[in-house]
């Protein structure tokens, strides 16, 4: 079986060339198509269906926490982008500029939004007068553009799809609570729905979002030991409010500056799914976002009774899960490979002998485990199987992360661990100086991913770099 | 009540100034916000929630007819846009051009998509080889940009949200059937979900989509007697396939050009809803797309038992409809006006005396009809009420259209009817010459909206303009 898959799926092995393995999967699983628009991609139906499932689950979570969707223009006038000093410095070098409308040169250039803080601020200034108007908790599902030099499907492209939440609150406390809440929503989504274990942390000052007081992130460890930032949540304080002159009258009719947040997740998550769960036979999808959760493959379907029974089973399961019956003329072996490539979590094989015995064969994608299931129990078993698959995938990924998380006290130790065990998370104490942050990166190759939110240095812990007393425990790693 | 509403809502009467009435509604009902991005708008939560409902219903209809969602880049390289001659002529004058990425001048200008035929064609050319690859039935939900000179919220803006369906088929017959099917999906959606009666028709050659062989449209009549194109469905033949060299091998291994369609609906529909159903008290929303279908307003809510009962009713109804309980401190009169402005289809009033008698007062927005409903029957009555509302709104709009549809045989008759009865649809025979089409517009002010698909000229019917034998019956009108 393994050999045949190899032959049919014909993708580079991940141990041989991880980058090529990744590119093979996005193409062979029909997730994306290339275009003549440099650095941009077509998201094909199978890839987009994954994104639709991500959207649906996240959107429900946003609404359940009191957020409303809106839609802002895709353009930002240059003068508006420039209102917040740090923000424009961070983004201006990488935006696309519209300079002509038809044949007419524009009086002022417009950039295609790289992110929409400035537009939300302009809107808040228009609609917020009193404490009664607060909070506003908004989100939008759009695409943004950042003029990247080197691009890779899902991981880094000039245009990408995302959601950007933007909220504004009367007090700093409320805004900080919002920032934390959304980080938790993101972490729960990654762990529960994508079966991807994540580390929650705060970014160091050098790595903050342009214009933010604090940036929080969730970081996941990919199969090759590199880290991937899967979502960020920013606390802005009242910096943007001051730059955009957003004020409200409080209960005592005093003018106050409100406090803001923003938070975002992108189509990058699809890259994270591929690199966390995928294997040499292709994609492995977590059931919650899999376009097809179970595929039914009839065996010897020319035999009387087989197509009928397969259709009956499909009909019976369709209200329970996203099920597909493949009754095309292709061989069962070809179909096995095809749906393994596409990462369908559960395969149900149904042949004449199975039918005779009132049973079917259930195979789970992530571990290739086979189970015989009685047909009259299948409707009960399938949801449990899908949960088992999610749990199994999560445990496997967690185990990989644990095997590749190294606690180190010295630079030599970092270099030794990375050399011995391969790339991974390095957990090491830090003095909080940017100089040491840079030195660690120069001398070991791992940069700071985030500051641990659960762990502080023990008494006597010293900075892995300079030997001065440590103030934080940092997750270091190579990053996508 | 009417006077108080007038006072609180304070909008221009539609008879006084229809355009100002429209603008007042989009602002006061909090559908949009203005921005410093000329010709673009913020769609606020209440406006966007209407669009989300439109999306959900249409997206289900698309999927039920076998379509899949994808996502194309938002940019089109100039050379790609130029591949189909008619298409580029139609769109190039009104596109926004990106000329810089960061500080670097681009080698080739990119336009922000005004529509995506060219991108879909490039993708088809990459993925279609054989008849087995056909049909492809794709759709995407995105925004597009057209550099309009004068803009109005929802009706005409430089950026607008839409869906664009793009399909490709082995034969002309299949593509034509697709074009017709989607026109019907659009018409059914408008009539059933938006309660807007529409005329289905074909556009004259001068009014076709750039690059299409035939354009079909649905046209609705607004309250002021002007027509609004609510959706279009285009048949392209194999013109784009030839321009982009898309070919497939048929069953006999012969190379063939496939046939294409595209079809779209936009946020314009929200403008159509406003101008079909709205009145001098504000918005009137069809229940299927209303963000709030029923609002519960407690009367004398300081009295014991009222808030509790109101909450109980809200809880009981929440699985039946999109229900909101407004238990804020504002007065009931203020709330009545507020939700009339927002067009909530059903209002449920609940006071101490009602509760004593186990009943409530149900008021429907479109006709302000009051009904006493027993509380224990409310869960059964509400869905029926919502259906009644949709039916009542549709009949009212249909009646308005019928009163403003004029059958005319001569130019004088057209001018007389319009002068006497106001703007509306003129139904008149036509010889099919572009010259007569232009002359009718010059001399009467009404342009051709579409050619009737259900009615042909009778024997002896002559062109309303030149007097030669008529070939078509045309709907003429002034248009948004």
Interface residues (C-beta under 8 A of the other chain):
Chain A: X33 X34 X35 X36 X37 X40 X41 X42 X43 X44 X45 X48 X49 X51 X52 X68 X69 X70 X71 X72 X73 X74 X75 X76 X77 X79 X80 X92 X93 X94 X95 X96 X97 X98 X99 X100 X101 X102 X103 X104 X109 X110 X112 X119 X122 X123 X126 X127 X138 X142 X143 X145 X147 X158 X159 X161
Chain B: X33 X34 X35 X36 X37 X40 X41 X42 X43 X44 X45 X48 X49 X51 X52 X68 X69 X70 X71 X72 X73 X74 X75 X76 X77 X79 X80 X92 X93 X94 X95 X96 X97 X98 X99 X100 X101 X102 X103 X104 X109 X110 X112 X119 X122 X123 X126 X127 X138 X142 X143 X145 X147 X158 X159 X161
